[in-house]
Amino acid sequence: MRSLGADSTDCRRGSDELDSDFLARLEQQDEKLYAILSNASRYRNVLHEEITHLRAGSAPGSARAHLAPWDRLRGEIKRLAETL
């Protein structure tokens, strides 16, 4: 059975050998994916709120007005998704 110290040494040695370009690409993808998820979560919350208002009897025109500013955000989500 290997000790915990040996495992951490192996892990460090593996990271020393890691291609820095590959790591940079992974980090960029991670940042883009985080941005997509963050923006999508914000948009989903807005959609949920507007659905709740519509079910409560609000006029569809007001929901459309509240969602219109989010078209830019939807475009940003799509752009980020295409770059992954």
DSSP file (Angstrom, degrees, kcal/mol; ACC not computed):
  #  RESIDUE AA STRUCTURE BP1 BP2  ACC     N-H-->O    O-->H-N    N-H-->O    O-->H-N    TCO  KAPPA ALPHA  PHI   PSI    X-CA   Y-CA   Z-CA
    1    1 A M              0   0    0      0, 0.0     2,-0.2     0, 0.0     0, 0.0   0.000 360.0 360.0 360.0 132.1    0.0    0.0    0.0
    2    2 A R        -     0   0    0      1,-0.1     2,-0.1     2,-0.0     0, 0.0  -0.556 360.0-118.0 -84.9 147.4    1.4    3.4   -1.0
    3    3 A S     >  -     0   0    0     -2,-0.2     4,-1.4     1,-0.1     3,-0.3  -0.383  23.1-111.7 -80.5 162.9    1.5    6.2    1.5
    4    4 A L  H  > S+     0   0    0      1,-0.2     4,-1.8     2,-0.2     5,-0.2   0.855 116.1  59.0 -61.5 -37.0   -0.4    9.5    1.0
    5    5 A G  H  > S+     0   0    0      1,-0.2     4,-1.7     2,-0.2    -1,-0.2   0.868 102.6  52.3 -62.5 -37.8    2.9   11.4    0.6
    6    6 A A  H  > S+     0   0    0     -3,-0.3     4,-2.2     1,-0.2    -1,-0.2   0.881 107.0  53.4 -67.0 -37.5    3.9    9.2   -2.4
    7    7 A D  H  X S+     0   0    0     -4,-1.4     4,-2.2     1,-0.2    -2,-0.2   0.910 108.2  48.9 -64.0 -42.0    0.5    9.9   -4.1
    8    8 A S  H  X S+     0   0    0     -4,-1.8     4,-2.2     1,-0.2    -1,-0.2   0.853 109.8  52.3 -69.0 -32.6    0.9   13.7   -3.8
    9    9 A T  H  X S+     0   0    0     -4,-1.7     4,-2.5     2,-0.2    -1,-0.2   0.922 110.0  48.6 -66.3 -43.7    4.5   13.5   -5.2
   10   10 A D  H  X S+     0   0    0     -4,-2.2     4,-2.2     1,-0.2    -2,-0.2   0.892 110.8  51.3 -61.4 -39.8    3.2   11.5   -8.2
   11   11 A C  H  X S+     0   0    0     -4,-2.2     4,-1.9     2,-0.2    -1,-0.2   0.917 111.2  46.8 -65.4 -43.5    0.4   14.0   -8.7
   12   12 A R  H  X S+     0   0    0     -4,-2.2     4,-1.9     2,-0.2    -2,-0.2   0.910 110.9  52.0 -64.4 -42.0    2.9   16.9   -8.7
   13   13 A R  H  X S+     0   0    0     -4,-2.5     4,-1.3     1,-0.2    -1,-0.2   0.895 109.0  51.5 -62.2 -39.2    5.2   15.2  -11.1
   14   14 A G  H  < S+     0   0    0     -4,-2.2     4,-0.4     1,-0.2    -1,-0.2   0.883 109.3  49.2 -64.6 -38.8    2.3   14.6  -13.4
   15   15 A S  H >< S+     0   0    0     -4,-1.9     3,-0.7     1,-0.2    -1,-0.2   0.812 105.3  58.2 -72.9 -28.1    1.3   18.3  -13.4
   16   16 A D  H 3< S+     0   0    0     -4,-1.9    -1,-0.2     1,-0.2    -2,-0.2   0.850 107.5  47.9 -65.5 -32.7    4.9   19.3  -14.1
   17   17 A E  T 3< S+     0   0    0     -4,-1.3    -1,-0.2    -5,-0.2    -2,-0.2   0.523  86.7 118.4 -84.9  -6.3    4.8   17.3  -17.3
   18   18 A L  S <  S-     0   0    0     -3,-0.7     2,-0.4    -4,-0.4    -3,-0.0  -0.379  75.1-110.9 -67.3 135.5    1.5   18.8  -18.3
   19   19 A D     >  -     0   0    0      1,-0.2     4,-2.3    -2,-0.1     5,-0.2  -0.518  21.3-148.3 -66.2 121.8    1.5   20.7  -21.6
   20   20 A S  H  > S+     0   0    0     -2,-0.4     4,-2.3     1,-0.2    -1,-0.2   0.834  96.6  53.3 -67.1 -32.5    1.0   24.4  -20.7
   21   21 A D  H  > S+     0   0    0      2,-0.2     4,-2.3     1,-0.2    -1,-0.2   0.909 109.6  48.8 -66.0 -41.6   -0.9   25.1  -24.0
   22   22 A F  H  > S+     0   0    0      2,-0.2     4,-2.3     1,-0.2    -2,-0.2   0.919 111.6  49.3 -63.0 -43.9   -3.2   22.3  -23.3
   23   23 A L  H  X S+     0   0    0     -4,-2.3     4,-2.5     1,-0.2    -2,-0.2   0.906 109.5  51.8 -62.1 -42.1   -3.8   23.5  -19.7
   24   24 A A  H  X S+     0   0    0     -4,-2.3     4,-2.3     2,-0.2    -1,-0.2   0.907 109.6  49.7 -62.4 -42.1   -4.5   27.1  -21.0
   25   25 A R  H  X S+     0   0    0     -4,-2.3     4,-2.5     2,-0.2    -1,-0.2   0.914 111.1  49.4 -63.0 -42.3   -7.1   25.7  -23.5
   26   26 A L  H  X S+     0   0    0     -4,-2.3     4,-2.4     1,-0.2    -2,-0.2   0.907 110.7  49.9 -63.2 -41.1   -8.8   23.8  -20.8
   27   27 A E  H  X S+     0   0    0     -4,-2.5     4,-2.3     2,-0.2    -1,-0.2   0.891 110.5  50.1 -65.5 -38.8   -8.8   26.8  -18.5
   28   28 A Q  H  X S+     0   0    0     -4,-2.3     4,-2.4     2,-0.2    -2,-0.2   0.917 111.4  48.3 -64.6 -42.8  -10.3   28.9  -21.3
   29   29 A Q  H  X S+     0   0    0     -4,-2.5     4,-2.8     1,-0.2    -2,-0.2   0.897 110.1  52.5 -63.5 -39.1  -13.0   26.3  -22.0
   30   30 A D  H  X S+     0   0    0     -4,-2.4     4,-2.4     2,-0.2    -2,-0.2   0.917 110.2  47.7 -61.8 -44.3  -13.7   26.2  -18.3
   31   31 A E  H  X S+     0   0    0     -4,-2.3     4,-2.2     2,-0.2    -2,-0.2   0.905 113.3  47.9 -64.3 -41.8  -14.2   30.0  -18.1
   32   32 A K  H  X S+     0   0    0     -4,-2.4     4,-2.5     2,-0.2    -2,-0.2   0.918 112.0  49.1 -65.4 -43.1  -16.4   30.0  -21.2
   33   33 A L  H  X S+     0   0    0     -4,-2.8     4,-2.7     1,-0.2     5,-0.2   0.899 110.2  51.3 -64.3 -39.7  -18.5   27.2  -19.8
   34   34 A Y  H  X S+     0   0    0     -4,-2.4     4,-2.7    -5,-0.2    -1,-0.2   0.919 110.2  49.7 -61.0 -43.2  -18.9   29.0  -16.5
   35   35 A A  H  X S+     0   0    0     -4,-2.2     4,-2.7     2,-0.2     5,-0.3   0.908 111.1  49.5 -62.9 -41.9  -20.0   32.1  -18.3
   36   36 A I  H  X S+     0   0    0     -4,-2.5     4,-2.8     2,-0.2     5,-0.2   0.949 113.9  44.7 -61.5 -49.0  -22.6   30.1  -20.3
   37   37 A L  H  X S+     0   0    0     -4,-2.7     4,-2.2     2,-0.2    -2,-0.2   0.894 114.1  49.6 -64.6 -40.0  -24.0   28.4  -17.2
   38   38 A S  H  X S+     0   0    0     -4,-2.7     4,-2.1    -5,-0.2    -1,-0.2   0.946 115.1  42.7 -63.5 -48.9  -24.1   31.7  -15.3
   39   39 A N  H  X S+     0   0    0     -4,-2.7     4,-2.6     1,-0.2    -2,-0.2   0.898 113.9  51.4 -65.6 -40.5  -25.8   33.6  -18.0
   40   40 A A  H  X S+     0   0    0     -4,-2.8     4,-2.6    -5,-0.3    -1,-0.2   0.883 109.3  50.9 -64.7 -37.7  -28.2   30.7  -18.7
   41   41 A S  H  X S+     0   0    0     -4,-2.2     4,-2.0    -5,-0.2    -1,-0.2   0.911 110.7  48.5 -65.5 -42.1  -29.1   30.5  -15.0
   42   42 A R  H  X S+     0   0    0     -4,-2.1     4,-1.8     2,-0.2    -2,-0.2   0.936 113.6  47.0 -62.0 -45.5  -29.8   34.2  -14.9
   43   43 A Y  H  X S+     0   0    0     -4,-2.6     4,-2.7     1,-0.2    -2,-0.2   0.897 109.5  53.9 -64.3 -40.4  -32.0   34.0  -18.0
   44   44 A R  H  X S+     0   0    0     -4,-2.6     4,-2.7     1,-0.2    -1,-0.2   0.893 106.7  52.1 -61.8 -39.6  -33.8   31.0  -16.7
   45   45 A N  H  X S+     0   0    0     -4,-2.0     4,-2.1     2,-0.2    -1,-0.2   0.904 110.5  47.8 -62.8 -41.1  -34.7   32.9  -13.5
   46   46 A V  H  X S+     0   0    0     -4,-1.8     4,-2.4     2,-0.2    -2,-0.2   0.929 112.3  49.3 -65.2 -44.9  -36.1   35.7  -15.5
   47   47 A L  H  X S+     0   0    0     -4,-2.7     4,-2.7     1,-0.2     5,-0.2   0.925 110.0  51.1 -59.1 -45.0  -38.1   33.3  -17.7
   48   48 A H  H  X S+     0   0    0     -4,-2.7     4,-2.3     1,-0.2    -1,-0.2   0.913 109.9  49.9 -60.2 -42.9  -39.5   31.6  -14.6
   49   49 A E  H  X S+     0   0    0     -4,-2.1     4,-2.1     1,-0.2    -1,-0.2   0.916 112.2  47.1 -62.3 -43.5  -40.6   34.9  -13.1
   50   50 A E  H  X S+     0   0    0     -4,-2.4     4,-2.6     2,-0.2    -2,-0.2   0.872 110.1  52.5 -68.9 -36.1  -42.3   35.9  -16.3
   51   51 A I  H  X S+     0   0    0     -4,-2.7     4,-2.5     2,-0.2    -1,-0.2   0.918 109.1  50.8 -62.2 -42.7  -44.1   32.6  -16.7
   52   52 A T  H  X S+     0   0    0     -4,-2.3     4,-1.4    -5,-0.2    -2,-0.2   0.913 110.9  48.3 -61.2 -43.0  -45.3   33.0  -13.1
   53   53 A H  H  <>S+     0   0    0     -4,-2.1     5,-2.6     2,-0.2     4,-0.4   0.908 111.0  50.4 -64.6 -41.7  -46.6   36.4  -13.9
   54   54 A L  H ><5S+     0   0    0     -4,-2.6     3,-1.3     1,-0.2    -2,-0.2   0.915 109.9  49.7 -63.4 -42.3  -48.3   35.2  -17.1
   55   55 A R  H 3<5S+     0   0    0     -4,-2.5    -1,-0.2     1,-0.3    -2,-0.2   0.792 106.8  56.8 -66.7 -26.3  -50.0   32.3  -15.2
   56   56 A A  T 3<5S-     0   0    0     -4,-1.4    -1,-0.3    -5,-0.2    -2,-0.2   0.514 130.6 -94.0 -82.7  -4.4  -51.2   34.9  -12.6
   57   57 A G  T < 5 +     0   0    0     -3,-1.3    -3,-0.2    -4,-0.4    -2,-0.1   0.550  69.8 154.0 108.5   8.4  -52.9   36.8  -15.4
   58   58 A S      < -     0   0    0     -5,-2.6    -1,-0.2    -6,-0.1     5,-0.0  -0.300  53.7 -95.1 -66.0 155.5  -50.4   39.5  -16.5
   59   59 A A    >>  -     0   0    0      1,-0.1     4,-1.3     4,-0.0     3,-0.8  -0.494  24.9-130.7 -72.0 138.0  -50.6   40.8  -20.0
   60   60 A P  H 3> S+     0   0    0      0, 0.0     4,-2.5     0, 0.0     5,-0.2   0.823 105.1  64.3 -58.6 -30.6  -48.4   39.0  -22.5
   61   61 A G  H 3> S+     0   0    0      1,-0.2     4,-2.1     2,-0.2     5,-0.1   0.876 100.2  50.3 -61.8 -37.2  -47.2   42.4  -23.8
   62   62 A S  H <> S+     0   0    0     -3,-0.8     4,-2.0     2,-0.2    -1,-0.2   0.877 109.7  50.9 -69.8 -35.4  -45.6   43.2  -20.4
   63   63 A A  H  X S+     0   0    0     -4,-1.3     4,-2.0     2,-0.2    -2,-0.2   0.925 110.1  49.7 -65.2 -43.6  -43.8   39.8  -20.4
   64   64 A R  H  X S+     0   0    0     -4,-2.5     4,-1.9     1,-0.2    -2,-0.2   0.907 110.1  51.3 -60.9 -40.4  -42.5   40.4  -23.9
   65   65 A A  H  < S+     0   0    0     -4,-2.1    -1,-0.2     1,-0.2    -2,-0.2   0.881 111.0  47.7 -64.8 -37.7  -41.2   43.8  -22.7
   66   66 A H  H  < S+     0   0    0     -4,-2.0    -1,-0.2     1,-0.2    -2,-0.2   0.818 115.7  44.9 -72.8 -29.4  -39.5   42.3  -19.7
   67   67 A L  H >< S+     0   0    0     -4,-2.0     3,-1.5     1,-0.2     4,-0.3   0.718  92.8  80.7 -86.9 -21.6  -37.8   39.6  -21.9
   68   68 A A  G >< S+     0   0    0     -4,-1.9     3,-1.9     1,-0.3     4,-0.4   0.881  87.4  55.3 -55.9 -43.7  -36.7   41.8  -24.8
   69   69 A P  G >  S+     0   0    0      0, 0.0     3,-0.6     0, 0.0     4,-0.5   0.744  99.8  63.8 -62.6 -18.9  -33.6   43.1  -23.0
   70   70 A W  G <> S+     0   0    0     -3,-1.5     4,-2.4     1,-0.2    -2,-0.2   0.528  75.8  87.4 -84.1  -4.5  -32.5   39.5  -22.5
   71   71 A D  H <> S+     0   0    0     -3,-1.9     4,-2.1    -4,-0.3    -1,-0.2   0.890  87.8  53.0 -58.8 -38.6  -32.2   38.9  -26.3
   72   72 A R  H <> S+     0   0    0     -3,-0.6     4,-2.1    -4,-0.4    -1,-0.2   0.908 108.1  50.3 -62.2 -41.5  -28.7   40.2  -26.1
   73   73 A L  H  > S+     0   0    0     -4,-0.5     4,-2.5     2,-0.2    -2,-0.2   0.901 108.2  52.0 -64.6 -41.1  -27.9   37.8  -23.3
   74   74 A R  H  X S+     0   0    0     -4,-2.4     4,-2.2     1,-0.2    -1,-0.2   0.900 109.7  50.4 -61.5 -39.9  -29.3   34.9  -25.3
   75   75 A G  H  X S+     0   0    0     -4,-2.1     4,-2.6     2,-0.2    -2,-0.2   0.886 109.4  51.0 -63.4 -39.3  -27.1   35.9  -28.2
   76   76 A E  H  X S+     0   0    0     -4,-2.1     4,-2.6     2,-0.2     5,-0.2   0.905 109.0  50.6 -65.5 -42.2  -24.1   36.0  -25.8
   77   77 A I  H  X S+     0   0    0     -4,-2.5     4,-2.4     1,-0.2    -2,-0.2   0.928 112.0  47.8 -60.1 -45.3  -24.9   32.5  -24.6
   78   78 A K  H  X S+     0   0    0     -4,-2.2     4,-1.9     2,-0.2    -2,-0.2   0.919 111.7  49.9 -63.3 -43.9  -25.1   31.3  -28.2
   79   79 A R  H  X S+     0   0    0     -4,-2.6     4,-1.0     1,-0.2    -2,-0.2   0.923 112.3  47.1 -61.2 -45.3  -21.8   32.9  -29.1
   80   80 A L  H >< S+     0   0    0     -4,-2.6     3,-0.6     1,-0.2     4,-0.5   0.897 110.2  53.1 -64.4 -39.7  -20.0   31.4  -26.2
   81   81 A A  H >< S+     0   0    0     -4,-2.4     3,-0.9     1,-0.2    -1,-0.2   0.866 105.4  54.6 -63.8 -35.9  -21.5   28.0  -26.9
   82   82 A E  H 3< S+     0   0    0     -4,-1.9    -1,-0.2     1,-0.2    -2,-0.2   0.743 103.5  56.5 -70.7 -22.5  -20.2   28.1  -30.5
   83   83 A T  T <<        0   0    0     -4,-1.0    -1,-0.2    -3,-0.6    -2,-0.2   0.554 360.0 360.0 -87.4  -7.1  -16.7   28.8  -29.3
   84   84 A L    <         0   0    0     -3,-0.9    -1,-0.2    -4,-0.5    -2,-0.1   0.505 360.0 360.0 -73.3 360.0  -16.4   25.7  -27.1
